[in-house]
Amino acid sequence: MDKQEIHILLIEDNPGDVRLIREMLAESKLKLFSLEHSGSLSDGLDSLSKNTHDVILLDIGLPDSGGLDSVHEVKKAAPVIPVVMLTGLDDEKTAVSALQLGVQDYLVKDSIDSNLLVRSIRYALERKQIEEELRRHREFLMELVEERTKELQKSNEALEKEISERKITNELLENVFSNVHVLIAYMDTYFNFIRVNSKYAKNEGKEPEFYEGKNYFDLFPIEENKVIFRKVVETGEHYFAKAKPYTHTEHPEQRMTFWDWSLKPVKNAAGKVSGLVLSLIDVTDNITLYSELMRSEHLASVGKLAAGVAHEINNPINGIINYAQILLNRREAGSKEYDIAHRIIKESDRIAGIVRSLLSFARESKEEKKPIDISEILSDSLALTETQIRKGGINLVVNTPPGLPPIIAQPQHIEQVFLNLISNACYALNRKYSEEHNGKLLRISAQTVKVQDNPHVRITFYDQGTGIPAEIKDKVIDPFFTTKSGSEGTGLGLSISHGIIKDHGGRFKIDSVEGEFTKVIIDLPVETTKG
């Protein structure tokens, strides 16, 4: 601009002042000025309509207009041309009012010199350029806001017409950022947190302000993630992982969770990565439901296979038992042949028992369910296992409060589940303690609970036996999976029990720590009377 001519329109009725201003401009060695003069407001407005000017010097004491009315008319005619007001009086109130109308500067004629005049013109032009830059920037931001609002919920669409300045945009984006259900963290390319939303902070039990300025890897030193973060910064490519497992290292007692994990680069106008947006969605419940579905499908498939195998085995086993019984009847007791026949019958009976368990596992029972008292079923089960418990020196604690609501169930099936769990507990306790011991404890309790707002009776079997190793805890209800020796178990007990409880609309959960305890929790829905 220093080498370009600046076109000035001077609206001034005093010839002496006009001559003085010409001389001052001519003295300047820094700028090249061309000056056009109008002696009245009307002439000045006419010149503005015909010619192009860079700046206007306006006297507010004109023959056809006075005071701030002149400013108003000039700004109306040329809103984008910077105006420097000339006045004969040093009136601060008038000056402030003129500045509010858009005048860039004001000069008192008696105090003007060449340097002051040139500096005022230069500042007026620069301020006007800055205003234009800000106006264009504001218009650009408004376009971005309009595009963004199309993606937001319908409840936010009404804001499109109301957004008039950047402040409103920031408030809207802050509201979305803070309340969206996704965990969001914004950080720089050195992985320092800039902002996190409240959902992100709450997940770790912190306040959002806690994270500001802290480095992500100081808080979460996971080497695998360092590689991912650096690659996104270097390549500018979006990273996404579905159902990524996460273990709480600071809280190992908490279960593993699964997250949909997204790391998106934020790029500047030059296409360079300037920041990162990390977003996380907890999909643990979905993974759990999917696992349950897969397990159910697996059990259904095994059940169909078991039914077919059981039917194929049943007839020849009965034949073997019958033929062995004939041999047994024809031999003297104590003879070698008698002993062999007896062993054949014994082992065949064991196979037949497995077959019956297979059929029970695979068969959809047609027995009608009816209201039952869970305390009575438990009492009957304990009566059947009393000798086993007493012989093992097991400390039994039973807590079933009176007045438990009845459940709808098949009594024999629920008793089968209880007998299996009591037998497993006794086995685990006898393996851990060969003799009587204070820690040789089996505790059975019952209570009423709410499951998804529906009343259930919860029965808990807790033993301080050998527990279940973590690596096989998810396998123990699979058919034929057992930790017992071949003569001690078939691996069908827990599978059948799980199927029975599920058939009754209940839940079957196992919690265990190897060497310490096993807890089996059964929730069965309470009878509800409709009408």
Disulfide bonds with the S-S distance in Angstrom:
none
